[in-house]
Amino acid sequence: MGLIVRSSAIHAAGCYTTAPVRKGERVAEYSGPRISKAMADALYQDYPVTYLFGLGDLSVVIDGFCTAMFINHSCDGNCETSEEDGRIWITALRDIPADSEITYDYCLYDGSDDPCICNCGADNCRGSMYAAEELKRRRAEARKLAAKKRAKRKAAKTRSKAAASNSA
């Protein structure tokens, strides 16, 4: 099967198939040097774009250097990824016609404050490349932080009222 990289409506460049792909067929392998997550964080601290793929317990990542690194995220991807013996395979979830862009759901879990905005345009778009579970975790964290801030403001207001009534 042939893959080509060309301009994409989703994000800059994308990976396209030149022949039809059958459901369950391997489309590509995500390959490149394996480095520690800590090394990747240090190497790419100031880079807005990375091509990293977490392996296993996520302590090791593949620093993408292959055609597969151009496969864009979609909340309704036509492929999925799987790890087998430390290798990452991109496999078709459904039949894909020739000349179609290959996509998969990145399900990101790490990115500090980066919103990782999604541009896939799918009907079920989450608006983010983060996994649904990560988005849920982040919303819960934001609610807790907001509750702490409200509690601090309320306590400060109560102290202010108490100080005002004591001085009267």
N, C-alpha and C positions, 0 to 999 in steps of 0.2 A: 504494500500500500504506500502511496506517496503522500507526503505532507509538505505543504509549502507555507511560508510565512509571508503575509501581506497585510495591508491596512485593514483595520477592524473598526466597526462602529461602536464596539464595546469599550475598547481601550487601545489606542495607538496601533500596535501590530497584533495580529492574531494568527493562529495556526489553523490551516484549512486542509481538508482531505481532497485529493485529486481523484479518488475512486470511491464508490459506495462502500460503506462499512456495515457489517452485520452486527446485530445485537450480540453482546458477549465477546466480540472480537477485540483483541488487544490493539490499541491504536498507537501507543508509544510507551517508552520507558523514560521516567524522569531521572536523569543521570547527571553526574558531576562529582566533584570532590566532596568527601564527607569531612565535616568539621564540627567542633563542639558548638553548642548553642552560645556559650559564652564568647567564643572566638567570633562567631557570626555577629553577635551583638556589638562587639568591639569594632569589627571590620566595617559594618554597615550603619554605625551609629548616626552618621550625618547624610546618609543616602536616602532619597525619597522613594526609590524603587529597589526592591530586592527580588531575587529568584530563589528563595530558600524553601525547602520542604522538610518538615520534621519527621524523624524516624522513631519508631518504637516508643520509648519512654520520653521522647522529645529532647533528650540531652545531646543528640547528634542530629545534624541537619545536612541535607544535600544542597550544596551551593550550585544551583542549576546552571548547566552549561551544555544545553542541548536544544533541539527543536521544541521539545515539550515545554520548555520554559516560556514559550510564547502562547501557550494555551491559556485563554482568559477565563476568569470566573463568570459563572452564571448561577443564579439561584435555582434555575431549572436547567442544569447542564445536561448535555446529551451523553456524557461520560461520567465515570466515577474512578476514584483511585483506590488501589489496594497495595498493601505491603506484603511481599513474599520473600523470605530469606534476605531481608535488608534491601530489597529492590522495590521501587515504586513503579507500578504499572497503571496506565490509563486505559480503561476498558469501556467500550460502548454500552450504554444503558438501553439503547434502542437502535433500530436501523437508522443510519445516517446517510443521506444522499451525497453524491460527489459534489465538490465545491462548497460544502457546508463548513462553517467554522466549528472547530472542536472546542467544547467548553466543559468545565466541571465546577462543582461547588467547592470553593476553597476551604470552607469551614474553619476560618482562622480562629485562633485562640489567644494570640499574643500580639500586641501592637501598642502598648502603653496607651497614650491618649489619642492616637491616630484613629479617626473614625472609619477608615477603610471603606469609603463610600463605594457602593455598587452602581454600575452603569449598565447592567445587563438588559433592562427593559422587560424582563419576564413578567407575566401576570402575577406570579407569586413572589415578586422581588421583595426582599427584606430591607433593601436600602443600604445594606452593609455586607461586606464579604466575611464578617464574623459568623461563626456557627450560631444557630438559634440559641443553644445552651449558653454560649458566651454572652450573647446580647441579654439574655435573661439575667445572668449573673451581674452584668454591668448595670442593668436597670435596678436590681435589688441593692447594689452597692451605692448607687446614686440616691435611692430613697433613704437609705440609712444615713448618708452624709447630710441630706437635706433635713432629716429629722433631728440630727445633732445640732445643726445650725439653728433650727427653729427653737430647740430647747435652750440653746445658749442665749438667743435673743430674748426669749421669755424670761429666763433667769435674770438677765441684765435689766429688763424692764421692771421686774419684781423688786430687784435691789434698788433701782432708781426711785420707785414709788415709796419703798420703805424708808429710804434716806430722806425723801421729801417730807414724809409724814413725821419723821423724828425731828426734823429741823423746825417744824411748825409749832 
